[in-house]
């Protein structure tokens, strides 16, 4: 039996977390007395691991400072979650798409720049935690676009790369898919524009979940 694996990014693909990300970024920059980058700049680095994201936003700073701001971001996000202020709704059609994929025999995985804790919390909130056979996060891997997360998901699921797809909203997801020799499918409802996804190697870009289902090859 051929095992087919659909690997999803989380932020900007499964859930819309932009409000929480931008609010936490503003708090992190405020903690080090710096003006926060624009909303567009903050969303442009979603998908990277935090230190790498900070390196893009603060190119003149050193690694120690990137780490410091990353820690402020983590604390701000945790404080926001504790106060009930985290907003990470599922995008329209995602729950149904996961149902259809599983009914068609696909295995599901996640590859994300989130932490283990952050990913578990959002998946549990939406009742999805038990649906995925592999959960790969920034806690155990180099930042995207390194292929490590996809390689680990393939190994854990027992799937061959030619029978897997990487689904994401950023160029980092598509570059990671290319580095792992896996078909990359972009989604146009997230944080990078469709032309960026195509330029990074996306085989296609879907504008809604029904179109994504067709690109995956669902009946």
ROSE-4610 file (N, C-alpha, C; in Angstrom, 1 decimal, always signed):
// ROSE-4610
residu = [X/X/X/X/X/X/X/X/X/X/X/X/X/X/X/X/X/X/X/X/X/X/X/X/X/X/X/X/X/X/X/X/X/X/X/X/X/X/X/X/X/X/X/X/X/X/X/X/X/X/X/X/X/X/X/X/X/X/X/X/X/X/X/X/X/X/X/X/X/X/X/X/X/X/X/X/X/X/X/X/X/X/X/X/X/X/X/X/X/X/X/X/X/X/X/X/X/X/X/X/X/X/X/X/X/X/X/X/X/X/X/X/X/X/X/X/X/X/X/X/X/X/X/X/X/X/X/X/X/X/X/X/X/X/X/X/X/X/X/X/X/X/X/X/X/X/X/X/X/X/X/X/X/X/X/X/X/X/X/X/X/X/X/X/X/X/X/X/X/X/X/X/X/X/X/X/X/X/X/X/X/X/X/X/X/X/X/X/X/X/X/X/X/X/X/X/X/X/X/X/X/X/X/X/X/X/X/X/X/X/X/X/X/X/X/X/X/X/X/X/X/X/X/X/X/X/X/X/X/X/X/X/X/X/X/X/X/X/X/X/X/X/X/X/X/X/X/X/X/X/X/X/X/X/X/X/X/X/X/X/X/X/X/X/X/X/X/X/X/X/X/X/X/X/X/X/X/X/X/X/X/X/X/X/X/X/X/X/X/X/X/X/X/X/X/X/X/X/X/X/X/X/X/X/X/X/X/X/X/X/X/X/X/X/X/X/X/X/X/X/X/X/X/X/X/X/X/X/X/X/X/X/X/X/X/X/X/X/X/X/X/X/X/X/X/X/X/X/X/X/X/X/X/X/X/X/X/X/X/X/X/X/X/X/X/X/X/X/X/X/X/X/X/X/X/X/X/X/X/X/X/X/X/X/X/X/X/X/X/X/X/X/X/X/X/X/X/X/X/X/X/X/X/X/X/X/X/X/X/X/X/X/X/X/X/X/X/X/X/X/X/X/X/X/X/X/X/X/X/X/X/X/X/X/X/X/X/X/X/X/X/X/X/X/X/X/X/X/X/X/X/X/X/X/X/X/X/X/X/X/X/X/X/X/X/X/X/X/X/X/X/X/X/X/X/X/X/X/X/X/X/X/X/X/X/X/X/X/X/X/X/X/X/X/X/X/X/X/X/X/X/X/X/X/X/X/X/X/X/X/X/X/X/X/X/X/X/X/X/X/X/X/X/X/X/X/X/X/X/X/X/X/X/X/X/X/X/X/X/X/X/X/X/X/X/X/X/X/X/X/X/X/X/X/X/X/X/X/X/X/X/X/X/X/X/X/X/X/X/X/X/X/X/X/X/X/X/X/X/X/X/X/X/X/X/X/X/X/X/X/X/X/X/X/X/X/X/X/X/X/X/X/X/X/X/X/X/X/X/X/X/X/X/X/X/X/X/X/X/X/X/X/X/X/X/X/X/X/X/X/X/X/X/X/X/X/X/X/X/X/X/X/X/X/X/X/X/X/X/X/X/X/X/X/X/X/X]
num = [1/1/1/2/2/2/3/3/3/4/4/4/5/5/5/6/6/6/7/7/7/8/8/8/9/9/9/10/10/10/11/11/11/12/12/12/13/13/13/14/14/14/15/15/15/16/16/16/17/17/17/18/18/18/19/19/19/20/20/20/21/21/21/22/22/22/23/23/23/24/24/24/25/25/25/26/26/26/27/27/27/28/28/28/29/29/29/30/30/30/31/31/31/32/32/32/33/33/33/34/34/34/35/35/35/36/36/36/37/37/37/38/38/38/39/39/39/40/40/40/41/41/41/42/42/42/43/43/43/44/44/44/45/45/45/46/46/46/47/47/47/48/48/48/49/49/49/50/50/50/51/51/51/52/52/52/53/53/53/54/54/54/55/55/55/56/56/56/57/57/57/58/58/58/59/59/59/60/60/60/61/61/61/62/62/62/63/63/63/64/64/64/65/65/65/66/66/66/67/67/67/68/68/68/69/69/69/70/70/70/71/71/71/72/72/72/73/73/73/74/74/74/75/75/75/76/76/76/77/77/77/78/78/78/79/79/79/80/80/80/81/81/81/82/82/82/83/83/83/84/84/84/85/85/85/86/86/86/87/87/87/88/88/88/89/89/89/90/90/90/91/91/91/92/92/92/93/93/93/94/94/94/95/95/95/96/96/96/97/97/97/98/98/98/99/99/99/100/100/100/101/101/101/102/102/102/103/103/103/104/104/104/105/105/105/106/106/106/107/107/107/108/108/108/109/109/109/110/110/110/111/111/111/112/112/112/113/113/113/114/114/114/115/115/115/116/116/116/117/117/117/118/118/118/119/119/119/120/120/120/121/121/121/122/122/122/123/123/123/124/124/124/125/125/125/126/126/126/127/127/127/128/128/128/129/129/129/130/130/130/131/131/131/132/132/132/133/133/133/134/134/134/135/135/135/136/136/136/137/137/137/138/138/138/139/139/139/140/140/140/141/141/141/142/142/142/143/143/143/144/144/144/145/145/145/146/146/146/147/147/147/148/148/148/149/149/149/150/150/150/151/151/151/152/152/152/153/153/153/154/154/154/155/155/155/156/156/156/157/157/157/158/158/158/159/159/159/160/160/160/161/161/161/162/162/162/163/163/163/164/164/164/165/165/165/166/166/166/167/167/167/168/168/168/169/169/169/170/170/170/171/171/171/172/172/172/173/173/173/174/174/174/175/175/175/176/176/176/177/177/177/178/178/178/179/179/179/180/180/180/181/181/181/182/182/182/183/183/183/184/184/184/185/185/185/186/186/186/187/187/187/188/188/188/189/189/189/190/190/190/191/191/191/192/192/192/193/193/193/194/194/194/195/195/195/196/196/196/197/197/197/198/198/198/199/199/199/200/200/200/201/201/201/202/202/202/203/203/203/204/204/204/205/205/205/206/206/206/207/207/207/208/208/208/209/209/209/210/210/210/211/211/211/212/212/212/213/213/213/214/214/214/215/215/215/216/216/216/217/217/217/218/218/218/219/219/219]
x = [+0.8/+0.0/+0.9/+0.6/+1.3/+0.9/+1.8/+1.5/+1.7/+0.6/+0.7/+0.6/+1.5/+1.6/+1.4/+0.5/+0.3/+0.9/+1.9/+2.6/+2.1/+1.6/+1.1/+2.0/+2.2/+2.7/+1.5/+1.8/+0.7/+0.3/+1.1/+0.7/+0.6/-0.6/-0.8/-1.3/-1.4/-1.8/-3.0/-2.8/-3.9/-4.7/-4.0/-4.6/-4.1/-5.0/-4.6/-4.2/-2.9/-2.3/-1.7/-2.0/-1.3/-1.5/-2.7/-3.0/-2.0/-2.0/-1.1/+0.4/+0.8/+2.2/+2.6/+1.8/+2.2/+2.1/+1.2/+1.1/+2.3/+2.7/+3.8/+5.1/+5.2/+6.4/+6.5/+5.4/+5.4/+5.9/+5.4/+5.8/+7.3/+7.8/+9.2/+10.1/+9.8/+10.6/+10.5/+9.3/+9.2/+10.1/+10.2/+11.0/+12.5/+12.9/+14.3/+14.4/+13.3/+13.3/+13.6/+13.0/+13.1/+11.7/+11.6/+10.4/+10.1/+8.9/+8.5/+8.5/+9.0/+8.8/+7.3/+7.1/+5.7/+5.0/+3.7/+2.9/+3.4/+3.6/+4.0/+5.4/+6.3/+7.6/+7.6/+6.7/+6.5/+6.0/+5.0/+4.4/+5.3/+6.2/+7.1/+8.0/+8.3/+9.3/+8.6/+7.2/+6.5/+6.9/+7.2/+7.6/+9.1/+9.9/+11.3/+11.3/+12.3/+12.5/+12.8/+12.4/+12.5/+13.9/+15.0/+16.2/+16.5/+16.1/+16.3/+15.4/+14.2/+13.3/+13.8/+14.4/+14.9/+16.2/+16.9/+18.1/+17.7/+16.6/+16.0/+15.6/+14.9/+14.3/+15.3/+16.4/+17.5/+18.8/+19.1/+20.3/+21.6/+21.5/+22.7/+23.1/+22.2/+22.4/+23.1/+23.7/+24.4/+23.4/+24.0/+23.2/+22.6/+23.4/+23.0/+21.7/+21.7/+20.6/+19.4/+19.6/+18.5/+17.9/+18.7/+18.2/+17.4/+17.9/+17.2/+15.9/+15.8/+14.5/+13.5/+14.1/+13.3/+12.7/+13.4/+12.9/+11.8/+12.0/+10.9/+9.7/+9.8/+8.7/+7.9/+8.7/+8.1/+7.3/+7.9/+7.2/+5.9/+6.0/+4.9/+3.7/+4.1/+3.1/+2.4/+3.3/+2.7/+1.8/+2.2/+1.4/+0.0/+0.1/-1.1/-2.0/-1.4/-2.2/-2.9/-2.1/-2.6/-3.8/-3.8/-4.9/-6.0/-5.9/-7.0/-7.0/-5.8/-5.8/-5.2/-4.8/-4.3/-5.4/-5.3/-6.3/-5.7/-6.1/-5.5/-6.6/-7.6/-8.7/-8.3/-9.0/-8.7/-9.2/-8.5/-9.0/-10.2/-11.0/-12.3/-11.9/-12.6/-12.5/-11.4/-10.5/-9.4/-9.9/-10.8/-11.3/-11.9/-12.7/-13.3/-12.2/-11.2/-10.1/-9.4/-9.1/-8.4/-9.3/-10.6/-11.5/-11.4/-11.5/-11.5/-10.1/-9.0/-7.7/-7.7/-8.1/-8.0/-8.9/-10.1/-11.1/-10.5/-9.6/-9.0/-7.7/-7.4/-6.2/-4.9/-5.0/-3.7/-3.4/-2.1/-1.6/-1.3/-1.4/-1.2/+0.0/+0.7/+1.8/+1.8/+2.6/+2.8/+4.3/+4.8/+6.1/+6.1/+6.5/+6.2/+7.4/+7.4/+8.4/+7.9/+6.7/+6.3/+7.1/+6.9/+7.5/+6.6/+7.1/+6.3/+5.1/+5.3/+4.2/+3.2/+3.7/+2.7/+1.9/+2.5/+1.8/+0.8/+1.2/+0.2/-1.0/-0.7/-1.9/-2.8/-2.4/-3.3/-4.0/-3.3/-4.0/-5.0/-4.7/-5.6/-6.9/-6.6/-7.7/-8.8/-8.3/-9.2/-9.6/-9.1/-9.5/-8.8/-7.6/-6.9/-5.6/-5.3/-3.9/-3.7/-4.7/-4.5/-4.6/-4.8/-5.0/-3.7/-2.6/-1.3/-0.4/+0.2/+1.1/+2.5/+2.8/+4.1/+4.0/+4.6/+4.6/+6.1/+6.5/+7.9/+7.9/+8.7/+8.8/+10.2/+10.2/+11.5/+12.3/+11.7/+12.4/+13.5/+13.3/+14.1/+14.8/+14.7/+15.2/+15.8/+16.6/+17.1/+15.9/+16.0/+14.9/+14.6/+13.4/+13.1/+13.9/+14.4/+14.0/+14.8/+15.6/+16.3/+15.3/+15.6/+14.7/+14.5/+15.1/+15.1/+13.7/+12.8/+11.5/+10.7/+10.9/+10.2/+10.8/+12.2/+12.8/+12.4/+12.2/+11.8/+10.4/+9.5/+8.1/+8.0/+8.7/+8.7/+9.1/+10.2/+10.7/+9.7/+9.1/+8.2/+6.9/+6.5/+5.3/+5.5/+6.8/+7.1/+6.7/+6.7/+6.2/+7.4/+7.3/+8.4/+8.1/+9.2/+9.0/+8.2/+8.2/+7.4/+5.9/+5.5/+4.1/+3.7/+4.5/+4.2/+4.1/+3.4/+3.3/+3.5/+4.1/+4.3/+3.4/+2.5/+1.5/+1.8/+2.0/+2.4/+2.1/+2.2/+1.8/+3.0/+4.2/+5.4/+6.4/+7.3/+8.4/+9.3/+9.4/+10.2/+9.7/+8.4/+7.8/+8.1/+8.0/+8.2/+9.7/+10.6/+12.0/+12.4/+11.8/+12.0/+11.5/+10.4/+9.9/+10.9/+11.4/+12.3/+13.6/+14.1/+15.3/+15.1/+13.9/+13.6/+13.1/+13.0/+12.5/+11.1/+10.3/+8.9/+8.1/+6.9/+6.1/+5.6/+5.8/+5.3/+4.1/+3.0/+1.8/+1.5/+1.4/+1.2/-0.2/-0.5/-1.8/-1.8/-2.8/-2.8/-3.5/-3.9/-4.6/-3.7/-2.4/-1.5/-0.8/+0.6/+1.4/+2.3/+2.5/+3.3/+2.5/+2.8/+2.0/+2.2/+1.1/+1.3/+2.5/+2.9/+4.0/+5.3/+5.4/+6.5/+6.6/+5.4/+5.3/+5.8/+5.3/+5.7/+7.2/+7.7/+9.1/+10.0/+9.4/+10.2/+10.0/+9.2/+9.2/+7.8/+6.8/+5.5/+5.0/+4.5/+3.9/+2.6/+1.9/+0.7/+0.4/-0.5/-1.0/-2.5/-3.1/-4.6/-5.1/-6.2/-6.8/-7.9/-8.3/-9.2/-9.0/-9.7/-9.4/-9.9/-11.0/-11.5/-10.5/-9.9/-8.8/-7.6/-7.3/-6.1/-6.4/-7.6/-8.0/-7.7/-8.1/-7.8/-6.4/-5.6/-4.1/-3.5/-4.0/-3.4/-3.7/-4.9/-5.3/-6.4/-7.2/-8.3/-9.4/-10.2/-11.3/-12.4]
y = [-1.2/+0.0/+1.3/+2.2/+3.4/+4.4/+4.9/+5.9/+7.2/+8.0/+9.4/+10.4/+11.4/+12.3/+13.7/+14.4/+15.8/+16.6/+17.3/+18.1/+19.5/+20.0/+21.4/+22.3/+23.5/+24.6/+24.9/+25.7/+26.1/+27.5/+28.5/+29.9/+30.4/+30.9/+31.3/+30.3/+29.0/+27.9/+27.2/+26.7/+26.1/+27.1/+28.0/+29.1/+30.4/+31.4/+32.8/+33.4/+33.5/+34.0/+35.3/+36.1/+37.3/+38.3/+38.4/+39.4/+39.1/+37.9/+37.5/+37.7/+37.4/+37.5/+39.0/+39.8/+41.2/+41.9/+41.5/+42.0/+41.6/+40.4/+39.8/+40.5/+40.7/+41.3/+42.8/+43.5/+44.8/+44.9/+43.9/+43.9/+43.5/+42.6/+42.3/+43.4/+44.2/+45.3/+46.4/+46.6/+47.6/+47.3/+46.0/+45.5/+45.9/+46.1/+46.4/+47.9/+48.6/+50.1/+50.3/+49.5/+49.7/+49.9/+50.6/+50.7/+49.4/+48.9/+47.7/+47.8/+46.8/+46.8/+46.9/+47.2/+47.3/+45.9/+45.9/+44.7/+43.8/+44.4/+43.7/+43.1/+43.8/+43.2/+42.1/+42.2/+41.1/+39.9/+40.0/+38.9/+38.2/+39.0/+38.5/+37.5/+37.5/+36.5/+35.4/+35.3/+34.2/+32.9/+31.9/+30.6/+30.4/+31.4/+31.3/+31.0/+30.3/+30.2/+31.6/+31.8/+33.1/+33.8/+33.2/+33.9/+34.3/+33.4/+33.8/+34.9/+34.9/+36.0/+37.3/+37.3/+38.5/+39.0/+38.0/+38.4/+39.1/+38.8/+39.5/+40.9/+40.9/+42.2/+43.2/+42.6/+43.4/+43.0/+43.2/+42.8/+43.3/+44.5/+45.1/+44.5/+43.8/+43.3/+41.9/+41.5/+40.2/+39.1/+37.9/+36.7/+36.8/+37.3/+37.4/+38.3/+39.4/+40.3/+39.7/+39.0/+38.3/+37.3/+36.6/+35.7/+36.4/+37.5/+38.3/+38.7/+39.3/+39.7/+38.5/+37.4/+36.2/+35.8/+35.8/+35.5/+36.4/+37.7/+38.7/+38.3/+37.9/+37.6/+36.4/+35.4/+34.2/+34.5/+35.3/+35.7/+36.6/+37.4/+38.2/+37.4/+36.4/+35.5/+34.6/+34.2/+33.4/+34.2/+35.5/+36.4/+36.7/+36.8/+37.1/+35.8/+34.6/+33.4/+33.3/+33.6/+33.5/+34.4/+35.5/+36.5/+36.2/+35.2/+34.9/+35.7/+36.4/+37.3/+36.7/+35.4/+34.8/+34.5/+34.9/+34.6/+33.8/+32.5/+31.7/+30.8/+31.5/+30.7/+29.9/+28.8/+28.0/+28.8/+28.7/+29.2/+28.5/+29.1/+28.5/+27.3/+26.2/+25.0/+24.0/+24.4/+23.6/+22.3/+22.4/+21.3/+20.2/+20.7/+19.8/+19.2/+20.0/+19.4/+18.3/+18.5/+17.4/+16.2/+16.3/+15.2/+14.4/+15.2/+14.6/+13.9/+14.5/+13.9/+12.5/+12.5/+11.3/+10.2/+10.6/+9.7/+9.1/+9.8/+9.3/+8.6/+8.4/+7.6/+8.3/+9.7/+10.4/+10.5/+10.4/+10.7/+12.2/+12.8/+14.2/+14.5/+15.6/+16.1/+17.6/+18.1/+19.6/+19.8/+20.9/+21.4/+22.9/+23.4/+24.7/+25.4/+26.7/+27.5/+27.7/+27.2/+27.3/+26.4/+26.6/+25.6/+24.4/+23.4/+22.2/+22.6/+23.4/+23.9/+24.7/+25.6/+26.5/+25.7/+24.8/+23.9/+23.1/+22.4/+21.6/+22.4/+23.5/+24.3/+24.7/+25.1/+25.6/+24.4/+23.2/+22.0/+21.5/+21.5/+21.0/+21.9/+23.2/+24.2/+23.9/+23.5/+23.2/+21.7/+20.9/+19.5/+18.7/+19.1/+18.5/+17.8/+17.8/+17.3/+15.8/+15.0/+13.6/+13.2/+14.2/+13.9/+13.8/+14.2/+14.3/+13.2/+12.5/+11.4/+11.9/+13.2/+13.7/+15.2/+15.7/+17.2/+17.6/+18.4/+18.9/+20.4/+20.8/+22.2/+22.8/+24.1/+24.8/+24.3/+23.7/+23.2/+22.1/+21.4/+20.3/+20.3/+21.4/+21.5/+22.9/+22.9/+24.2/+24.9/+26.2/+27.0/+26.6/+26.7/+26.7/+27.7/+27.5/+26.4/+25.2/+24.9/+23.7/+22.5/+21.4/+20.3/+19.4/+19.7/+18.7/+18.3/+19.3/+19.0/+18.0/+18.3/+17.4/+16.0/+15.9/+14.6/+13.8/+14.5/+13.8/+13.4/+14.2/+13.8/+12.6/+12.6/+11.4/+10.2/+10.3/+9.1/+8.6/+9.5/+9.1/+8.5/+9.0/+8.5/+7.3/+7.0/+5.9/+6.1/+7.4/+7.8/+8.1/+7.9/+8.3/+9.7/+10.4/+11.8/+12.0/+11.1/+11.3/+11.1/+10.6/+10.5/+11.5/+12.6/+13.6/+15.0/+15.8/+17.2/+18.1/+19.3/+20.3/+21.4/+21.8/+22.8/+24.0/+25.2/+26.3/+27.6/+28.7/+30.0/+30.9/+30.4/+31.3/+30.7/+31.6/+31.2/+30.2/+30.3/+29.4/+28.0/+27.8/+26.5/+25.9/+26.7/+26.2/+25.9/+26.7/+26.4/+25.2/+25.0/+23.8/+22.6/+22.7/+21.5/+21.2/+22.2/+22.0/+21.4/+21.8/+21.2/+19.8/+19.4/+18.0/+17.2/+17.8/+17.1/+16.6/+17.4/+17.1/+18.2/+17.8/+18.8/+19.9/+21.1/+22.2/+22.8/+22.9/+23.5/+24.8/+25.9/+27.1/+27.4/+28.2/+28.7/+30.2/+30.9/+32.3/+33.1/+32.4/+33.1/+33.5/+33.2/+33.5/+34.7/+34.7/+35.9/+36.3/+35.4/+35.8/+35.8/+36.7/+36.8/+35.6/+35.3/+34.1/+34.2/+35.4/+35.5/+35.1/+35.4/+34.9/+33.4/+32.8/+31.4/+30.7/+31.2/+30.7/+30.8/+32.0/+32.2/+31.3/+30.9/+30.0/+28.5/+28.2/+26.9/+26.2/+26.9/+26.2/+25.6/+24.4/+23.8/+24.4/+25.0/+25.7/+26.5/+27.4/+28.2/+28.2/+27.8/+27.7/+28.9/+29.4/+30.6/+30.2/+29.0/+28.5/+27.0/+26.5/+25.1/+24.1/+24.5/+23.6/+23.5/+24.6/+24.6/+23.8/+24.0/+23.2/+21.7/+21.3/+19.9/+19.4/+20.1/+19.7/+19.7/+20.6/+20.6/+19.4/+19.0/+17.8/+16.6/+16.6/+15.4/+14.6/+15.3/+14.6/+14.4/+13.3/+13.1/+14.1]
z = [+0.0/+0.0/+0.0/-0.9/-1.0/+0.1/+0.9/+2.0/+1.4/+1.5/+1.0/+2.2/+2.1/+3.3/+2.9/+3.6/+3.4/+4.6/+4.3/+5.4/+5.3/+6.4/+6.5/+7.3/+6.8/+7.7/+8.6/+9.7/+10.6/+10.4/+10.9/+10.8/+9.4/+9.0/+7.7/+6.7/+7.2/+6.4/+7.0/+8.2/+9.0/+9.7/+10.4/+11.3/+10.9/+11.2/+10.9/+12.3/+12.5/+13.8/+13.7/+12.6/+12.4/+13.5/+14.1/+15.2/+16.3/+16.7/+17.9/+17.6/+16.4/+16.0/+16.1/+15.4/+15.4/+16.8/+17.6/+18.9/+19.8/+19.6/+20.4/+19.9/+18.6/+18.0/+18.6/+18.6/+19.1/+20.6/+21.4/+22.8/+22.9/+22.1/+22.1/+21.8/+20.8/+20.4/+21.4/+22.0/+23.0/+24.2/+24.5/+25.7/+25.5/+24.3/+24.0/+23.5/+23.7/+23.4/+21.9/+21.0/+19.6/+19.0/+17.9/+17.2/+16.5/+16.5/+15.9/+14.4/+13.7/+12.2/+11.9/+10.6/+10.1/+10.2/+10.1/+10.1/+8.9/+7.8/+6.6/+6.8/+7.5/+7.7/+8.7/+9.7/+10.7/+10.1/+9.2/+8.6/+7.5/+7.0/+5.9/+6.5/+7.8/+8.4/+9.1/+9.1/+9.7/+8.9/+9.7/+9.1/+9.5/+9.6/+10.1/+11.6/+12.1/+13.5/+14.1/+15.3/+15.9/+15.7/+16.1/+15.9/+14.5/+13.5/+12.1/+11.7/+12.2/+11.9/+12.4/+13.7/+14.2/+13.5/+12.9/+12.1/+10.9/+10.3/+9.1/+9.5/+10.6/+11.1/+11.7/+12.2/+12.9/+12.3/+11.0/+10.3/+10.9/+11.6/+12.1/+13.5/+14.1/+15.5/+15.4/+16.6/+16.6/+17.1/+17.1/+17.5/+18.9/+19.8/+21.2/+21.3/+20.6/+20.6/+20.0/+18.9/+18.2/+19.2/+20.0/+21.0/+22.1/+22.5/+23.5/+23.1/+21.9/+21.4/+21.2/+20.8/+20.6/+21.9/+23.0/+24.3/+24.8/+24.5/+24.8/+24.0/+22.7/+21.9/+22.5/+22.9/+23.5/+24.8/+25.6/+26.9/+26.6/+25.6/+25.2/+24.7/+23.9/+23.3/+24.5/+25.4/+26.5/+27.4/+27.6/+28.4/+27.7/+26.4/+25.6/+25.7/+25.6/+25.7/+27.1/+28.1/+29.5/+29.7/+29.0/+29.2/+28.3/+27.5/+26.5/+25.3/+25.0/+23.9/+22.6/+22.6/+21.4/+20.5/+19.2/+18.2/+17.1/+17.0/+16.0/+15.3/+14.7/+14.1/+12.9/+12.7/+11.5/+10.3/+9.2/+7.9/+7.5/+6.7/+6.2/+5.4/+5.6/+4.9/+5.3/+6.2/+6.6/+7.3/+8.3/+9.0/+8.0/+7.1/+6.1/+5.2/+4.8/+4.0/+4.7/+5.9/+6.7/+6.7/+6.9/+6.9/+5.6/+4.5/+3.1/+2.9/+3.3/+3.1/+3.8/+5.1/+5.8/+5.2/+4.8/+4.2/+2.9/+2.2/+1.0/+1.3/+2.6/+2.9/+3.1/+3.1/+3.4/+4.8/+5.1/+6.4/+6.5/+7.7/+7.9/+8.8/+8.5/+9.3/+9.4/+10.3/+10.4/+10.4/+9.7/+9.8/+10.0/+11.2/+11.5/+12.3/+12.2/+13.0/+14.4/+14.7/+16.1/+17.0/+18.3/+19.3/+19.5/+20.1/+20.4/+21.2/+22.2/+23.1/+22.4/+21.6/+20.8/+19.8/+19.1/+18.2/+18.9/+19.9/+20.7/+21.1/+21.7/+22.2/+21.1/+20.0/+18.9/+18.3/+18.2/+17.6/+18.6/+19.9/+20.9/+21.0/+20.9/+20.9/+19.8/+18.7/+17.5/+17.4/+18.4/+18.4/+17.3/+17.0/+15.9/+16.3/+17.5/+17.9/+17.5/+17.7/+17.4/+15.9/+15.1/+13.6/+12.9/+13.4/+12.7/+13.2/+12.2/+12.6/+12.9/+12.5/+12.7/+12.9/+14.0/+14.3/+14.4/+13.5/+13.4/+13.7/+14.6/+15.0/+15.1/+15.4/+15.5/+16.7/+17.6/+18.8/+18.5/+17.4/+17.1/+15.7/+15.1/+13.7/+13.4/+12.3/+11.8/+11.2/+11.1/+10.5/+9.0/+8.6/+7.2/+6.5/+5.3/+4.4/+4.4/+5.5/+5.6/+5.6/+4.9/+4.7/+5.9/+7.0/+8.1/+8.6/+8.7/+9.2/+8.2/+6.9/+6.0/+6.0/+6.1/+6.1/+7.4/+8.5/+9.7/+9.6/+9.0/+8.8/+7.9/+6.8/+5.9/+6.7/+7.4/+8.1/+9.2/+9.9/+11.0/+10.4/+9.2/+8.6/+7.8/+7.4/+6.6/+5.1/+4.7/+3.3/+2.5/+1.2/+0.2/-0.3/-0.6/-0.9/-2.2/-3.1/-4.3/-4.1/-2.9/-2.5/-1.4/-1.3/-0.2/-0.9/-0.2/-0.6/+0.7/+0.4/+1.5/+1.1/+2.1/+1.8/+2.7/+2.2/+3.0/+2.3/+3.1/+2.6/+2.4/+2.6/+2.5/+1.5/+1.0/+0.2/+0.9/+2.3/+3.0/+3.0/+3.0/+2.8/+1.5/+0.4/-0.9/-1.2/-0.6/-0.7/+0.1/+1.2/+2.0/+1.2/+0.6/-0.2/-1.3/-2.0/-3.1/-2.6/-1.4/-0.8/-0.4/-0.1/+0.2/-0.9/-2.1/-3.3/-3.2/-2.5/-2.3/-3.1/-3.6/-4.3/-3.3/-3.7/-2.9/-3.4/-2.6/-3.0/-2.1/-2.8/-2.0/-1.8/-0.7/-0.5/-0.5/-1.1/-1.3/-0.2/+0.9/+1.9/+3.1/+3.0/+4.1/+4.0/+4.3/+4.5/+3.4/+2.4/+1.3/+0.0/-0.9/-2.1/-3.0/-3.9/-4.8/-5.7/-6.2/-7.0/-6.3/-5.0/-4.2/-4.1/-3.9/-3.8/-5.1/-6.2/-7.5/-7.7/-7.4/-7.6/-6.7/-5.6/-4.7/-5.0/-6.1/-6.6/-6.4/-6.0/-5.8/-7.1/-7.1/-8.2/-8.6/-7.6/-7.8/-6.6/-6.7/-5.6/-5.6/-4.5/-4.3/-3.6/-4.0/-3.3/-2.3/-2.3/-1.3/-1.1/-0.1/+0.3/-0.8/-1.5/-2.6/-3.7/-4.0/-5.1/-4.6/-3.3/-2.8/-2.9/-2.6/-2.7/-4.1/-5.1/-6.5/-6.8/-6.3/-6.5/-5.9/-4.7/-4.0/-4.9/-5.5/-6.3/-5.7/-4.8/-4.2/-5.2/-5.1/-6.1/-5.9]
